[in-house]
Amino acid sequence: MKKDIHPKNNRYVIFEDNSNGAQFLVLSTVNTKETAKWTDGKEYPLFRVEISSASHPFFTGTEKVLDTAGRVDRFKKRASLAGK
């Protein structure tokens, strides 16, 4: 095996899903500024993510529509007018 091919800063990091609060402890080299305590009582670097397997529709089997600007309603209105 080749020597010195792995990153030096590989360590355990907590990844936290912002949408539902799920946490995962995995080995990573990601740079972080925050820390948090894990269930074992130790403190680890914390990295926040927008979507994880705990909140992604493909893995959860649920569909969540994020329509903050009313895009779906405008589309349905245009579609109904086009169908007349």
C-alpha positions in Angstrom: 0.0 0.0 0.0 1.1 3.6 -0.7 2.2 5.6 2.3 1.0 9.1 3.1 -2.0 9.2 0.7 -4.7 9.7 3.4 -5.6 13.2 4.7 -4.1 14.2 8.0 -7.3 15.8 9.4 -9.5 12.7 9.1 -11.6 12.6 12.4 -15.1 11.9 13.6 -17.6 14.7 12.9 -21.3 15.1 13.8 -23.4 16.0 10.8 -26.7 17.6 11.9 -29.7 17.9 9.5 -31.2 21.4 9.8 -34.7 20.4 8.8 -35.3 17.7 11.4 -32.4 17.7 13.8 -31.2 14.1 13.0 -27.5 13.6 13.7 -24.9 11.2 12.3 -21.4 10.6 13.6 -19.0 9.8 10.7 -15.4 10.1 9.8 -14.8 13.2 7.7 -12.2 15.8 6.7 -14.7 18.7 6.5 -13.7 22.0 8.2 -16.0 23.1 11.0 -16.3 25.9 13.5 -18.8 24.5 15.9 -18.7 21.5 18.3 -21.4 19.5 20.0 -21.7 16.6 22.4 -22.5 13.1 21.1 -24.4 10.4 23.0 -21.1 9.0 24.4 -20.5 12.3 26.2 -17.6 13.3 24.1 -17.4 16.6 22.2 -16.9 16.4 18.4 -16.8 19.0 15.5 -20.3 19.8 14.2 -21.3 20.4 10.6 -24.8 21.4 9.7 -26.4 20.2 6.4 -29.7 21.2 4.7 -30.7 17.7 3.6 -29.6 14.2 4.7 -31.0 10.7 4.3 -33.2 11.4 7.3 -35.1 14.2 5.5 -34.7 13.6 1.8 -37.9 12.5 0.1 -36.3 9.5 -1.7 -35.2 7.9 1.6 -38.2 8.9 3.7 -40.9 8.1 1.1 -42.6 11.4 1.8 -42.9 14.4 -0.4 -42.6 17.9 1.0 -43.4 20.9 -1.2 -41.4 24.0 -0.3 -43.4 26.8 -2.0 -42.4 30.1 -0.4 -43.2 32.3 -3.4 -46.6 30.8 -4.5 -45.0 29.2 -7.7 -47.3 26.2 -7.6 -50.5 28.3 -7.3 -49.4 30.5 -10.2 -48.6 27.4 -12.3 -51.9 25.8 -11.6 -53.7 29.1 -12.5 -51.8 29.3 -15.8 -52.5 25.7 -16.6 -56.2 26.0 -16.0 -56.3 29.1 -18.2 -54.4 27.4 -21.0 -56.8 24.4 -20.9 -59.9 26.5 -21.6 
